Amino acid sequence: MPDLLTPPLGPEDHVDGPPDAALELVMYGDFQCPYCSAAQPIVQRVRDRLGDRLRYAFRHLPLPEVHPDAQRAAEAAESAAAQGAFWAMHDALYAQRGRLELEDVLRAASEAGVDPERVRTDLEAGVYGPRVARDAESALAGGVTGTPGFFANGVRVEGSFDAQSLLAALEAPR
């Protein structure tokens, strides 16, 4: 039996696309992971190809044992989300190409149009640690052990994550 997205997407998730889209792609990512950075243009091609037929969501899976700054970046993205700018921060963090020390993250916040001092304060207080942990726990529940991890229509995608493979998984009969 395939691994399923657990829990399914809900109101606290970061979702872009129509709520009634026929197709759903979820990526579990780590902002310091080079493979996740490499996946960004691939995901964009899939999104461009499917347009309004696709809902795209991002969940956090920082891997601190190999990416020591990933947790900070994930929590900063949540601080930006609280300021209404998750996707802008998502893009700004991936544009950093793994350089995510505190000053890099605060610069990304400025570029994303959010208050970097609020991000700093939230990071110091650990405000969004539990939110990031919830995403990481859901990744493990769904069988994801590395990043990036993808779910197409609620089912974990095995193997490669090139655009054709992701499109095939999304458009496969259910």
DOKOLFI-774146 format. One record per atom (N, C-alpha, C): x, y, z; residue in three letters; atom name. Coordinates in steps of 0.1 Angstrom, whole numbers, plus 5000, padded with zeros to 4 digits. Atoms other than C-alpha are relative to their C-alpha. Layout:
<nukols>
NUKOL    u    v    w residu atome
NUKOL    X    Y    Z    Ala    CA
...
</nukols>
This chain:
<nukols>
NUKOL    u    v    w residu atome
NUKOL 5008 4988 5000    Met     N
NUKOL 5000 5000 5000    Met    CA
NUKOL 5009 5012 5000    Met     C
NUKOL 4992 4988 5001    Pro     N
NUKOL 5014 5034 4991    Pro    CA
NUKOL 4999 5009 5013    Pro     C
NUKOL 5000 4991 4989    Asp     N
NUKOL 5023 5060 5017    Asp    CA
NUKOL 4990 5012 4997    Asp     C
NUKOL 5010 4990 5002    Leu     N
NUKOL 4995 5086 5021    Leu    CA
NUKOL 5004 5013 5007    Leu     C
NUKOL 4998 4987 4993    Leu     N
NUKOL 4997 5123 5030    Leu    CA
NUKOL 4992 5000 5013    Leu     C
NUKOL 5006 5001 4987    Thr     N
NUKOL 4990 5124 5067    Thr    CA
NUKOL 5005 5012 5008    Thr     C
NUKOL 5014 4999 5003    Pro     N
NUKOL 4972 5146 5076    Pro    CA
NUKOL 4998 5006 4986    Pro     C
NUKOL 5002 4993 5013    Pro     N
NUKOL 4956 5158 5043    Pro    CA
NUKOL 5001 5015 5002    Pro     C
NUKOL 4999 4985 4999    Leu     N
NUKOL 4959 5195 5035    Leu    CA
NUKOL 4989 5006 5008    Leu     C
NUKOL 5010 4994 4992    Gly     N
NUKOL 4941 5217 5059    Gly    CA
NUKOL 5002 5015 5000    Gly     C
NUKOL 5000 4986 5001    Pro     N
NUKOL 4936 5254 5066    Pro    CA
NUKOL 5014 5006 5005    Pro     C
NUKOL 4987 4994 4995    Glu     N
NUKOL 4970 5258 5084    Glu    CA
NUKOL 5012 4998 4990    Glu     C
NUKOL 4990 5002 5010    Asp     N
NUKOL 4989 5246 5053    Asp    CA
NUKOL 5002 5012 4991    Asp     C
NUKOL 4997 4989 5010    His     N
NUKOL 5006 5269 5028    His    CA
NUKOL 4997 4994 4986    His     C
NUKOL 5005 5005 5012    Val     N
NUKOL 4987 5263 4996    Val    CA
NUKOL 4998 5011 4990    Val     C
NUKOL 5001 4990 5011    Asp     N
NUKOL 4988 5281 4963    Asp    CA
NUKOL 4992 4993 4989    Asp     C
NUKOL 5009 5006 5011    Gly     N
NUKOL 4961 5274 4936    Gly    CA
NUKOL 4986 4999 5005    Gly     C
NUKOL 5014 5000 4997    Pro     N
NUKOL 4924 5270 4935    Pro    CA
NUKOL 4997 4989 5010    Pro     C
NUKOL 5003 5011 4990    Pro     N
NUKOL 4909 5251 4965    Pro    CA
NUKOL 4992 4988 4994    Pro     C
NUKOL 5007 5011 5006    Asp     N
NUKOL 4888 5231 4941    Asp    CA
NUKOL 5008 4993 4988    Asp     C
NUKOL 4992 5006 5011    Ala     N
NUKOL 4917 5221 4917    Ala    CA
NUKOL 4999 4985 5000    Ala     C
NUKOL 5001 5014 5002    Ala     N
NUKOL 4915 5186 4904    Ala    CA
NUKOL 5012 4992 5005    Ala     C
NUKOL 4987 5006 4996    Leu     N
NUKOL 4952 5179 4912    Leu    CA
NUKOL 5006 5007 5011    Leu     C
NUKOL 4993 4994 4988    Glu     N
NUKOL 4973 5184 4943    Glu    CA
NUKOL 5014 4994 5001    Glu     C
NUKOL 4986 5004 4998    Leu     N
NUKOL 5011 5184 4947    Leu    CA
NUKOL 5004 5006 5013    Leu     C
NUKOL 4994 4995 4988    Val     N
NUKOL 5027 5187 4981    Val    CA
NUKOL 5015 4997 5000    Val     C
NUKOL 4986 5002 4999    Met     N
NUKOL 5064 5192 4986    Met    CA
NUKOL 5004 5002 5014    Met     C
NUKOL 4994 4998 4987    Tyr     N
NUKOL 5082 5186 5019    Tyr    CA
NUKOL 5014 5004 4996    Tyr     C
NUKOL 4987 4995 5003    Gly     N
NUKOL 5113 5207 5018    Gly    CA
NUKOL 5008 5006 5011    Gly     C
NUKOL 4991 4995 4991    Asp     N
NUKOL 5143 5220 5036    Asp    CA
NUKOL 5007 5011 4993    Asp     C
NUKOL 4995 4988 5007    Phe     N
NUKOL 5155 5255 5027    Phe    CA
NUKOL 5015 5000 4997    Phe     C
NUKOL 4986 5001 5001    Gln     N
NUKOL 5191 5245 5030    Gln    CA
NUKOL 5004 4989 4991    Gln     C
NUKOL 4997 5012 5008    Cys     N
NUKOL 5189 5214 5009    Cys    CA
NUKOL 5002 5003 4985    Cys     C
NUKOL 4998 4997 5014    Pro     N
NUKOL 5205 5217 4975    Pro    CA
NUKOL 4991 4993 4990    Pro     C
NUKOL 5010 5007 5008    Tyr     N
NUKOL 5181 5191 4960    Tyr    CA
NUKOL 4987 5007 5000    Tyr     C
NUKOL 5012 4992 4999    Cys     N
NUKOL 5152 5212 4972    Cys    CA
NUKOL 5001 5013 4992    Cys     C
NUKOL 4998 4988 5008    Ser     N
NUKOL 5167 5243 4956    Ser    CA
NUKOL 4999 4996 4985    Ser     C
NUKOL 5000 5005 5014    Ala     N
NUKOL 5172 5223 4924    Ala    CA
NUKOL 4985 4997 4995    Ala     C
NUKOL 5014 5004 5003    Ala     N
NUKOL 5135 5212 4926    Ala    CA
NUKOL 4991 5012 4997    Ala     C
NUKOL 5008 4988 5002    Gln     N
NUKOL 5122 5248 4925    Gln    CA
NUKOL 4996 5002 4986    Gln     C
NUKOL 5004 4998 5014    Pro     N
NUKOL 5123 5253 4887    Pro    CA
NUKOL 4992 4988 4995    Pro     C
NUKOL 5008 5011 5005    Ile     N
NUKOL 5110 5218 4882    Ile    CA
NUKOL 4985 5001 5004    Ile     C
NUKOL 5013 4998 4995    Val     N
NUKOL 5080 5224 4904    Val    CA
NUKOL 4993 5011 4993    Val     C
NUKOL 5006 4989 5007    Gln     N
NUKOL 5075 5257 4887    Gln    CA
NUKOL 4995 4996 4986    Gln     C
NUKOL 5004 5005 5013    Arg     N
NUKOL 5074 5239 4853    Arg    CA
NUKOL 4987 4993 5001    Arg     C
NUKOL 5013 5008 4998    Val     N
NUKOL 5047 5215 4866    Val    CA
NUKOL 4989 5010 5003    Val     C
NUKOL 5011 4991 4997    Arg     N
NUKOL 5027 5244 4880    Arg    CA
NUKOL 4996 5008 4988    Arg     C
NUKOL 5003 4992 5012    Asp     N
NUKOL 5030 5264 4848    Asp    CA
NUKOL 4992 4991 4990    Asp     C
NUKOL 5007 5009 5009    Arg     N
NUKOL 5019 5233 4828    Arg    CA
NUKOL 4986 4997 5004    Arg     C
NUKOL 5013 5004 4996    Leu     N
NUKOL 4989 5225 4849    Leu    CA
NUKOL 4991 5012 5004    Leu     C
NUKOL 5008 4988 4997    Gly     N
NUKOL 4978 5260 4858    Gly    CA
NUKOL 4990 4998 5011    Gly     C
NUKOL 5010 5000 4990    Asp     N
NUKOL 4945 5262 4876    Asp    CA
NUKOL 4995 4986 5003    Asp     C
NUKOL 5004 5014 4996    Arg     N
NUKOL 4941 5224 4876    Arg    CA
NUKOL 5008 4995 5012    Arg     C
NUKOL 4992 5005 4989    Leu     N
NUKOL 4967 5222 4904    Leu    CA
NUKOL 5000 5009 5012    Leu     C
NUKOL 4997 4994 4986    Arg     N
NUKOL 4969 5231 4941    Arg    CA
NUKOL 5013 4995 5004    Arg     C
NUKOL 4986 5003 4995    Tyr     N
NUKOL 5005 5233 4953    Tyr    CA
NUKOL 5001 5004 5014    Tyr     C
NUKOL 4998 4997 4986    Ala     N
NUKOL 5014 5231 4989    Ala    CA
NUKOL 5015 4997 5004    Ala     C
NUKOL 4987 5002 4995    Phe     N
NUKOL 5047 5233 5008    Phe    CA
NUKOL 4999 4997 5015    Phe     C
NUKOL 4999 5004 4986    Arg     N
NUKOL 5054 5216 5042    Arg    CA
NUKOL 5015 4999 5003    Arg     C
NUKOL 4987 5000 4995    His     N
NUKOL 5086 5219 5062    His    CA
NUKOL 5006 4986 5004    His     C
NUKOL 4993 5011 4995    Leu     N
NUKOL 5111 5191 5067    Leu    CA
NUKOL 5015 5003 5001    Leu     C
NUKOL 4986 4996 4998    Pro     N
NUKOL 5143 5207 5080    Pro    CA
NUKOL 5008 4987 5005    Pro     C
NUKOL 4992 5012 4997    Leu     N
NUKOL 5171 5181 5083    Leu    CA
NUKOL 5013 5006 5007    Leu     C
NUKOL 4989 4992 4993    Pro     N
NUKOL 5194 5198 5110    Pro    CA
NUKOL 5013 4992 5001    Pro     C
NUKOL 4988 5008 4999    Glu     N
NUKOL 5218 5169 5111    Glu    CA
NUKOL 5009 5002 4988    Glu     C
NUKOL 4992 4997 5011    Val     N
NUKOL 5230 5178 5076    Val    CA
NUKOL 4999 5015 4995    Val     C
NUKOL 5002 4986 5004    His     N
NUKOL 5216 5214 5072    His    CA
NUKOL 4997 5008 5013    His     C
NUKOL 5001 4994 4986    Pro     N
NUKOL 5223 5232 5105    Pro    CA
NUKOL 4991 5013 5000    Pro     C
NUKOL 5007 4988 5000    Asp     N
NUKOL 5205 5264 5094    Asp    CA
NUKOL 4985 4998 4995    Asp     C
NUKOL 5014 5002 5006    Ala     N
NUKOL 5173 5248 5080    Ala    CA
NUKOL 4989 5003 5009    Ala     C
NUKOL 5011 4997 4990    Gln     N
NUKOL 5153 5250 5112    Gln    CA
NUKOL 4997 5015 5001    Gln     C
NUKOL 5001 4985 4999    Arg     N
NUKOL 5160 5287 5115    Arg    CA
NUKOL 4992 5005 4988    Arg     C
NUKOL 5006 4996 5012    Ala     N
NUKOL 5149 5292 5079    Ala    CA
NUKOL 4985 4997 5000    Ala     C
NUKOL 5014 5004 5000    Ala     N
NUKOL 5117 5272 5083    Ala    CA
NUKOL 4992 5008 5010    Ala     C
NUKOL 5007 4992 4990    Glu     N
NUKOL 5107 5291 5115    Glu    CA
NUKOL 4999 5015 4994    Glu     C
NUKOL 5001 4987 5006    Ala     N
NUKOL 5115 5324 5096    Ala    CA
NUKOL 4989 5001 4990    Ala     C
NUKOL 5011 5001 5010    Ala     N
NUKOL 5092 5313 5068    Ala    CA
NUKOL 4986 5001 5007    Ala     C
NUKOL 5013 5000 4993    Glu     N
NUKOL 5064 5308 5094    Glu    CA
NUKOL 4998 5014 5006    Glu     C
NUKOL 5001 4987 4995    Ser     N
NUKOL 5071 5342 5109    Ser    CA
NUKOL 4995 5009 4988    Ser     C
NUKOL 5005 4992 5012    Ala     N
NUKOL 5067 5357 5073    Ala    CA
NUKOL 4986 4996 4997    Ala     C
NUKOL 5014 5004 5003    Ala     N
NUKOL 5035 5337 5069    Ala    CA
NUKOL 4991 5007 5009    Ala     C
NUKOL 5009 4992 4991    Ala     N
NUKOL 5021 5354 5100    Ala    CA
NUKOL 4999 5014 4996    Ala     C
NUKOL 5000 4987 5006    Gln     N
NUKOL 5029 5386 5082    Gln    CA
NUKOL 4994 5001 4986    Gln     C
NUKOL 5007 5000 5013    Gly     N
NUKOL 5010 5375 5051    Gly    CA
NUKOL 5009 4998 4988    Gly     C
NUKOL 4991 5000 5011    Ala     N
NUKOL 5041 5367 5030    Ala    CA
NUKOL 5008 4986 5000    Ala     C
NUKOL 4993 5013 5000    Phe     N
NUKOL 5049 5329 5032    Phe    CA
NUKOL 5006 4998 4986    Phe     C
NUKOL 4994 5003 5013    Trp     N
NUKOL 5054 5325 4994    Trp    CA
NUKOL 5011 5009 4996    Trp     C
NUKOL 4989 4991 5004    Ala     N
NUKOL 5075 5356 4990    Ala    CA
NUKOL 5013 4996 5008    Ala     C
NUKOL 4989 5004 4992    Met     N
NUKOL 5097 5344 5019    Met    CA
NUKOL 5006 4986 4996    Met     C
NUKOL 4996 5013 5006    His     N
NUKOL 5098 5308 5005    His    CA
NUKOL 5009 5003 4989    His     C
NUKOL 4991 4997 5011    Asp     N
NUKOL 5112 5322 4973    Asp    CA
NUKOL 5013 5007 5004    Asp     C
NUKOL 4988 4993 4996    Ala     N
NUKOL 5136 5345 4990    Ala    CA
NUKOL 5010 4991 5007    Ala     C
NUKOL 4991 5010 4993    Leu     N
NUKOL 5150 5317 5012    Leu    CA
NUKOL 5006 4991 4990    Leu     C
NUKOL 4994 5009 5010    Tyr     N
NUKOL 5155 5294 4983    Tyr    CA
NUKOL 5010 5007 4991    Tyr     C
NUKOL 4990 4992 5008    Ala     N
NUKOL 5172 5322 4964    Ala    CA
NUKOL 5013 5002 5007    Ala     C
NUKOL 4988 4999 4993    Gln     N
NUKOL 5198 5323 4991    Gln    CA
NUKOL 5009 4988 4998    Gln     C
NUKOL 4992 5011 5004    Arg     N
NUKOL 5211 5289 4978    Arg    CA
NUKOL 5007 4994 5012    Arg     C
NUKOL 4994 5007 4988    Gly     N
NUKOL 5217 5274 5013    Gly    CA
NUKOL 5007 5009 5010    Gly     C
NUKOL 4993 4991 4991    Arg     N
NUKOL 5233 5305 5028    Arg    CA
NUKOL 4989 5006 5010    Arg     C
NUKOL 5012 4997 4992    Leu     N
NUKOL 5209 5308 5058    Leu    CA
NUKOL 5004 5003 5015    Leu     C
NUKOL 4997 4995 4986    Glu     N
NUKOL 5228 5322 5088    Glu    CA
NUKOL 4990 5011 5003    Glu     C
NUKOL 5011 4990 4995    Leu     N
NUKOL 5207 5347 5108    Leu    CA
NUKOL 5000 5012 4991    Leu     C
NUKOL 5000 4987 5008    Glu     N
NUKOL 5218 5378 5088    Glu    CA
NUKOL 4994 4997 4986    Glu     C
NUKOL 5005 5004 5013    Asp     N
NUKOL 5210 5359 5055    Asp    CA
NUKOL 4985 4999 5000    Asp     C
NUKOL 5015 5002 4998    Val     N
NUKOL 5175 5350 5068    Val    CA
NUKOL 4994 5014 5001    Val     C
NUKOL 5006 4986 4998    Leu     N
NUKOL 5168 5386 5079    Leu    CA
NUKOL 5001 5008 4987    Leu     C
NUKOL 4999 4993 5013    Arg     N
NUKOL 5180 5399 5045    Arg    CA
NUKOL 4989 4994 4991    Arg     C
NUKOL 5011 5006 5007    Ala     N
NUKOL 5156 5374 5029    Ala    CA
NUKOL 4986 5006 5004    Ala     C
NUKOL 5013 4995 4995    Ala     N
NUKOL 5128 5387 5051    Ala    CA
NUKOL 4998 5014 4994    Ala     C
NUKOL 5001 4986 5006    Ser     N
NUKOL 5135 5423 5039    Ser    CA
NUKOL 4996 4999 4986    Ser     C
NUKOL 5003 5002 5014    Glu     N
NUKOL 5135 5411 5003    Glu    CA
NUKOL 4985 4995 4998    Glu     C
NUKOL 5014 5006 5001    Ala     N
NUKOL 5101 5393 5010    Ala    CA
NUKOL 4990 5011 5004    Ala     C
NUKOL 5010 4990 4996    Gly     N
NUKOL 5086 5425 5023    Gly    CA
NUKOL 4995 4999 5014    Gly     C
NUKOL 5005 5002 4987    Val     N
NUKOL 5083 5414 5059    Val    CA
NUKOL 5010 5007 5010    Val     C
NUKOL 4992 4994 4990    Asp     N
NUKOL 5096 5430 5091    Asp    CA
NUKOL 5011 4991 5005    Asp     C
NUKOL 4989 5009 4995    Pro     N
NUKOL 5130 5415 5098    Pro    CA
NUKOL 5002 5000 5015    Pro     C
NUKOL 4999 5000 4986    Glu     N
NUKOL 5130 5426 5134    Glu    CA
NUKOL 4989 4991 5007    Glu     C
NUKOL 5010 5009 4995    Arg     N
NUKOL 5097 5407 5140    Arg    CA
NUKOL 5005 4986 4997    Arg     C
NUKOL 4995 5013 5003    Val     N
NUKOL 5113 5377 5123    Val    CA
NUKOL 5011 4996 5011    Val     C
NUKOL 4989 5002 4990    Arg     N
NUKOL 5144 5380 5146    Arg    CA
NUKOL 4993 4997 5014    Arg     C
NUKOL 5007 5002 4987    Thr     N
NUKOL 5121 5383 5177    Thr    CA
NUKOL 4993 4986 5001    Thr     C
NUKOL 5007 5013 5001    Asp     N
NUKOL 5100 5353 5166    Asp    CA
NUKOL 5011 4988 5001    Asp     C
NUKOL 4990 5010 5000    Leu     N
NUKOL 5132 5333 5160    Leu    CA
NUKOL 5006 4998 5014    Leu     C
NUKOL 4994 5000 4987    Glu     N
NUKOL 5147 5342 5194    Glu    CA
NUKOL 4991 4993 5010    Glu     C
NUKOL 5010 5005 4990    Ala     N
NUKOL 5115 5332 5212    Ala    CA
NUKOL 4995 4986 4996    Ala     C
NUKOL 5004 5013 5004    Gly     N
NUKOL 5110 5300 5192    Gly    CA
NUKOL 4985 4998 4997    Gly     C
NUKOL 5014 4999 5001    Val     N
NUKOL 5075 5310 5184    Val    CA
NUKOL 4995 4989 4990    Val     C
NUKOL 5005 5009 5010    Tyr     N
NUKOL 5072 5287 5153    Tyr    CA
NUKOL 5006 4987 4999    Tyr     C
NUKOL 4994 5014 5000    Gly     N
NUKOL 5092 5257 5163    Gly    CA
NUKOL 4989 4989 5000    Gly     C
NUKOL 5011 5010 5000    Pro     N
NUKOL 5060 5237 5171    Pro    CA
NUKOL 4993 4999 4986    Pro     C
NUKOL 5007 5001 5013    Arg     N
NUKOL 5045 5246 5137    Arg    CA
NUKOL 5009 4992 4990    Arg     C
NUKOL 4991 5007 5009    Val     N
NUKOL 5076 5234 5119    Val    CA
NUKOL 5001 4985 5004    Val     C
NUKOL 5000 5014 4996    Ala     N
NUKOL 5077 5202 5140    Ala    CA
NUKOL 4988 4993 4996    Ala     C
NUKOL 5013 5006 5005    Arg     N
NUKOL 5041 5195 5131    Arg    CA
NUKOL 5002 4995 4985    Arg     C
NUKOL 4997 5004 5014    Asp     N
NUKOL 5051 5195 5094    Asp    CA
NUKOL 5009 4988 4999    Asp     C
NUKOL 4990 5011 5000    Ala     N
NUKOL 5081 5173 5101    Ala    CA
NUKOL 4994 4987 5004    Ala     C
NUKOL 5007 5012 4995    Glu     N
NUKOL 5060 5148 5120    Glu    CA
NUKOL 4991 4994 4989    Glu     C
NUKOL 5009 5005 5011    Ser     N
NUKOL 5035 5146 5091    Ser    CA
NUKOL 5009 4994 4989    Ser     C
NUKOL 4992 5006 5011    Ala     N
NUKOL 5064 5139 5067    Ala    CA
NUKOL 5004 4986 5004    Ala     C
NUKOL 4997 5014 4995    Leu     N
NUKOL 5075 5109 5088    Leu    CA
NUKOL 4988 4991 5000    Leu     C
NUKOL 5013 5008 5000    Ala     N
NUKOL 5039 5097 5091    Ala    CA
NUKOL 4997 4996 4986    Ala     C
NUKOL 5003 5004 5014    Gly     N
NUKOL 5037 5097 5053    Gly    CA
NUKOL 5012 4993 4993    Gly     C
NUKOL 4989 5008 5006    Gly     N
NUKOL 5070 5078 5048    Gly    CA
NUKOL 5011 5008 4994    Gly     C
NUKOL 4989 4992 5006    Val     N
NUKOL 5092 5108 5038    Val    CA
NUKOL 5012 5000 5010    Val     C
NUKOL 4988 5000 4992    Thr     N
NUKOL 5127 5104 5051    Thr    CA
NUKOL 5011 5010 4995    Thr     C
NUKOL 4991 4990 5005    Gly     N
NUKOL 5146 5129 5029    Gly    CA
NUKOL 4993 5011 4992    Gly     C
NUKOL 5006 4988 5007    Thr     N
NUKOL 5141 5161 5010    Thr    CA
NUKOL 5006 5001 4986    Thr     C
NUKOL 5015 4997 4999    Pro     N
NUKOL 5125 5169 4987    Pro    CA
NUKOL 4992 4987 5000    Pro     C
NUKOL 5010 5011 5000    Gly     N
NUKOL 5096 5146 4993    Gly    CA
NUKOL 4987 5005 4994    Gly     C
NUKOL 5012 4996 5007    Phe     N
NUKOL 5065 5148 4971    Phe    CA
NUKOL 4989 4991 5002    Phe     C
NUKOL 5013 5007 5000    Phe     N
NUKOL 5029 5137 4973    Phe    CA
NUKOL 4992 5005 4988    Phe     C
NUKOL 5008 4996 5011    Ala     N
NUKOL 5008 5137 4942    Ala    CA
NUKOL 4986 4994 5003    Ala     C
NUKOL 5014 5004 4997    Asn     N
NUKOL 4970 5136 4949    Asn    CA
NUKOL 5000 4992 5013    Asn     C
NUKOL 5000 5007 4987    Gly     N
NUKOL 4978 5124 4985    Gly    CA
NUKOL 5008 4988 5001    Gly     C
NUKOL 4992 5012 5000    Val     N
NUKOL 5001 5096 4975    Val    CA
NUKOL 5015 5003 4998    Val     C
NUKOL 4985 4996 5001    Arg     N
NUKOL 5039 5097 4980    Arg    CA
NUKOL 5005 4995 4987    Arg     C
NUKOL 4994 5002 5013    Val     N
NUKOL 5058 5099 4948    Val    CA
NUKOL 5014 4993 5003    Val     C
NUKOL 4988 5008 4999    Glu     N
NUKOL 5086 5073 4946    Glu    CA
NUKOL 5010 5004 4989    Glu     C
NUKOL 4991 4998 5011    Gly     N
NUKOL 5118 5078 4926    Gly    CA
NUKOL 5003 5014 4997    Gly     C
NUKOL 4995 4987 5004    Ser     N
NUKOL 5129 5108 4907    Ser    CA
NUKOL 4989 5011 5000    Ser     C
NUKOL 5009 4989 4999    Phe     N
NUKOL 5114 5142 4908    Phe    CA
NUKOL 5001 5010 4989    Phe     C
NUKOL 5000 4992 5012    Asp     N
NUKOL 5118 5155 4873    Asp    CA
NUKOL 4986 5004 4996    Asp     C
NUKOL 5013 4995 5003    Ala     N
NUKOL 5089 5174 4858    Ala    CA
NUKOL 4991 4989 4994    Ala     C
NUKOL 5008 5010 5007    Gln     N
NUKOL 5078 5145 4836    Gln    CA
NUKOL 4995 4990 5010    Gln     C
NUKOL 5004 5010 4990    Ser     N
NUKOL 5077 5121 4866    Ser    CA
NUKOL 4989 5006 5009    Ser     C
NUKOL 5011 4994 4992    Leu     N
NUKOL 5057 5145 4887    Leu    CA
NUKOL 4987 5002 4993    Leu     C
NUKOL 5012 4999 5008    Leu     N
NUKOL 5033 5152 4859    Leu    CA
NUKOL 4993 4987 4998    Leu     C
NUKOL 5006 5013 5002    Ala     N
NUKOL 5028 5115 4853    Ala    CA
NUKOL 4993 4995 5013    Ala     C
NUKOL 5006 5004 4988    Ala     N
NUKOL 5022 5109 4890    Ala    CA
NUKOL 4987 5008 5003    Ala     C
NUKOL 5012 4992 4998    Leu     N
NUKOL 4997 5138 4891    Leu    CA
NUKOL 4988 4996 4991    Leu     C
NUKOL 5011 5003 5010    Glu     N
NUKOL 4978 5127 4860    Glu    CA
NUKOL 4997 4985 4999    Glu     C
NUKOL 5003 5015 5000    Ala     N
NUKOL 4978 5089 4868    Ala    CA
NUKOL 4986 4998 5004    Ala     C
NUKOL 5013 5004 4995    Pro     N
NUKOL 4944 5073 4872    Pro    CA
NUKOL 5000 4997 5014    Pro     C
NUKOL 5001 5002 4985    Arg     N
NUKOL 4933 5072 4908    Arg    CA
NUKOL 4992 4988 5003    Arg     C
</nukols>
